[in-house]
Amino acid sequence: MEDVVRRIQEYMDQSGHNATSLAKAIGMNRPTLVHILNGRNKPNLQLLQQLALFDTSLDIRYLLTGDRLTKEPPLEVNTERPPTPSEHPATKSSEKLLVLNPNGTWNTYTKEA
């Protein structure tokens, strides 16, 4: 969690905010934000949501993991009709992966074993 707090502090430094101005901008109590920045409280989902709503260019993935969002070409999506359960042999199982995109859309991928 210390890394998340450090990256939030970096964001504040780069955007020219201090605890008071950022708390006011995102609609959070200043003491709550100060406690998070000082390590007394852990950053929570509400803080991250408010930051994302306040600055749509902020890379929330970077705040959470330290990894930057890369601009890679999207994976190809299989548009074939999936087989019905009766077409599956009894020994096969399938796993589905749901990928949520930043623009609110999603893709579903199926892995058959």
C-alpha distance (Angstrom), angle and dihedral (degrees) to the residues before:
residue distance angle dihedral
M1 . . .
E2 3.78 . .
D3 3.81 88.7 .
V4 3.81 91.4 54.0
V5 3.80 90.3 50.6
R6 3.81 90.6 47.8
R7 3.82 90.9 52.3
I8 3.83 90.8 48.3
Q9 3.80 88.3 51.8
E10 3.83 89.7 49.4
Y11 3.80 88.9 51.9
M12 3.80 90.3 50.8
D13 3.81 91.5 49.8
Q14 3.81 92.8 48.3
S15 3.79 93.6 46.5
G16 3.81 94.2 44.5
H17 3.79 96.4 -115.7
N18 3.76 129.3 139.3
A19 3.81 123.7 -163.6
T20 3.80 92.9 -88.8
S21 3.79 97.2 49.3
L22 3.81 95.0 42.9
A23 3.80 93.3 46.6
K24 3.80 89.9 51.2
A25 3.82 92.5 45.7
I26 3.82 94.4 52.1
G27 3.81 96.3 38.0
M28 3.79 96.7 -112.2
N29 3.78 129.1 134.3
R30 3.80 110.5 -100.3
P31 3.82 94.5 -132.7
T32 3.81 90.7 53.9
L33 3.80 91.7 53.0
V34 3.83 91.7 44.8
H35 3.82 90.5 52.0
I36 3.82 89.5 52.2
L37 3.81 92.6 47.8
N38 3.82 91.5 47.8
G39 3.81 92.9 49.4
R40 3.79 97.0 -113.3
N41 3.83 91.8 114.1
K42 3.79 128.1 28.1
P43 3.81 120.9 -119.2
N44 3.78 109.9 -98.9
L45 3.79 137.6 -157.8
Q46 3.79 91.7 -99.1
L47 3.82 91.6 59.8
L48 3.80 92.1 48.7
Q49 3.81 91.8 47.5
Q50 3.78 91.7 49.8
L51 3.82 91.4 48.7
A52 3.82 90.9 49.3
L53 3.81 91.4 50.1
F54 3.80 92.2 45.5
D55 3.82 96.4 49.2
T56 3.80 113.9 24.2
S57 3.82 91.2 -173.8
L58 3.81 91.5 60.1
D59 3.80 112.2 112.2
I60 3.81 102.6 -132.9
R61 3.81 89.9 -176.0
Y62 3.81 88.2 61.1
L63 3.81 91.9 49.4
L64 3.79 91.2 52.2
T65 3.80 102.8 37.9
G66 3.79 108.9 12.1
D67 3.81 90.0 -120.6
R68 3.78 117.9 121.6
L69 3.79 119.7 -130.9
T70 3.79 106.2 -104.6
K71 3.76 124.2 -146.4
E72 3.79 99.2 -129.2
P73 3.79 124.1 156.2
P74 3.79 111.7 -94.0
L75 3.77 119.7 -100.7
E76 3.77 116.9 -100.5
V77 3.77 111.4 -101.0
N78 3.79 119.2 -140.4
T79 3.81 105.4 -126.6
E80 3.80 95.4 -176.6
R81 3.77 117.0 119.0
P82 3.80 108.6 -97.2
P83 3.80 113.9 -119.1
T84 3.75 117.4 -98.8
P85 3.81 117.1 -110.4
S86 3.81 90.5 -102.4
E87 3.84 89.9 58.8
H88 3.81 91.4 57.2
P89 3.78 115.7 91.1
A90 3.80 112.0 -123.8
T91 3.83 91.3 -113.1
K92 3.80 95.4 57.3
S93 3.78 123.4 89.0
S94 3.77 128.3 -174.5
E95 3.76 134.1 -149.9
K96 3.79 124.2 -159.1
L97 3.76 126.0 -148.8
L98 3.78 120.4 -161.4
V99 3.81 114.4 -158.2
L100 3.80 116.3 -162.0
N101 3.80 113.7 -152.0
P102 3.83 123.5 -149.0
N103 3.82 90.5 -116.4
G104 3.83 92.1 62.4
T105 3.81 97.4 -100.8
W106 3.79 126.0 112.7
N107 3.79 141.0 -155.1
T108 3.80 127.0 -149.3
Y109 3.79 120.9 -146.0
T110 3.79 125.1 -171.8
K111 3.78 124.5 -151.8
E112 3.77 116.8 -163.0
A113 3.78 120.7 -158.6
